Amino acid sequence: MARFFFDSGDRDLVLQDEIGVECAGIEEVRRVGFEGLVDLTRDTLKSVDGQQLFIEVRDESGDKILRLSLSLQIKMMR
């Protein structure tokens, strides 16, 4: 298994994962990244129009291989 690093952040801040997670393949990387984005959303999403959260995944050599993101848009309907 290879080790992958799941950096997280928003537009203003990036937190680098220094420990990483061992994953069997890209499907597991996607699952772990998605779960991380859900947790990040639960912990940090505020009612701020235009807020963007993301998880970027790096492999052992430091190459970015995947980005998962979520943005909050508030639109008045009247």
C-alpha positions in Angstrom: 0.0 0.0 0.0 1.1 3.5 -0.7 0.9 6.5 1.6 -1.2 9.5 0.6 -1.4 13.0 2.2 -4.7 14.8 2.5 -4.2 18.6 2.7 -7.2 20.6 3.7 -8.3 24.2 3.6 -10.3 27.1 2.3 -9.5 30.1 0.2 -7.4 31.6 3.0 -5.7 28.7 4.7 -4.1 25.4 3.8 -3.2 22.8 6.4 -0.7 20.2 5.2 -1.1 16.6 6.2 2.2 15.5 7.7 1.2 12.0 8.6 -0.8 10.6 5.7 -2.9 7.5 5.3 -2.0 4.2 3.6 -4.5 3.4 0.8 -4.8 0.4 -1.4 -5.6 2.4 -4.5 -7.3 5.4 -6.1 -10.8 4.3 -5.1 -9.8 4.2 -1.4 -8.0 7.6 -1.8 -11.3 9.0 -3.2 -13.3 7.5 -0.3 -10.9 8.8 2.4 -10.8 12.2 0.7 -14.6 12.4 0.5 -14.9 11.5 4.2 -12.4 14.1 5.0 -14.3 16.8 3.1 -17.5 15.8 4.9 -15.7 16.1 8.3 -14.1 19.5 7.2 -17.5 20.8 6.1 -19.2 19.7 9.4 -16.4 21.4 11.4 -15.8 24.6 9.6 -18.5 25.6 7.1 -20.0 28.9 8.1 -22.9 30.8 6.6 -20.6 32.8 4.5 -21.5 33.3 0.9 -18.8 32.1 -1.4 -17.0 30.0 1.1 -14.9 27.2 -0.5 -13.5 24.2 1.2 -11.2 21.6 -0.3 -9.1 18.5 0.2 -6.0 18.0 -2.0 -4.4 14.6 -2.1 -0.6 14.2 -2.6 1.2 10.9 -3.2 4.4 9.9 -1.6 6.5 11.9 -4.1 4.5 15.1 -3.3 2.6 15.1 -6.6 -1.0 16.3 -6.3 -3.3 13.6 -7.6 -6.8 14.5 -6.6 -8.8 17.6 -5.4 -12.2 17.4 -3.8 -14.0 20.7 -3.2 -17.2 22.2 -1.9 -18.5 25.8 -2.2 -21.4 27.6 -0.5 -23.4 30.0 -2.6 -26.4 31.9 -1.2 -28.8 33.2 -3.7 -31.9 35.4 -2.9 -34.9 34.4 -4.9 -36.8 37.6 -4.6 
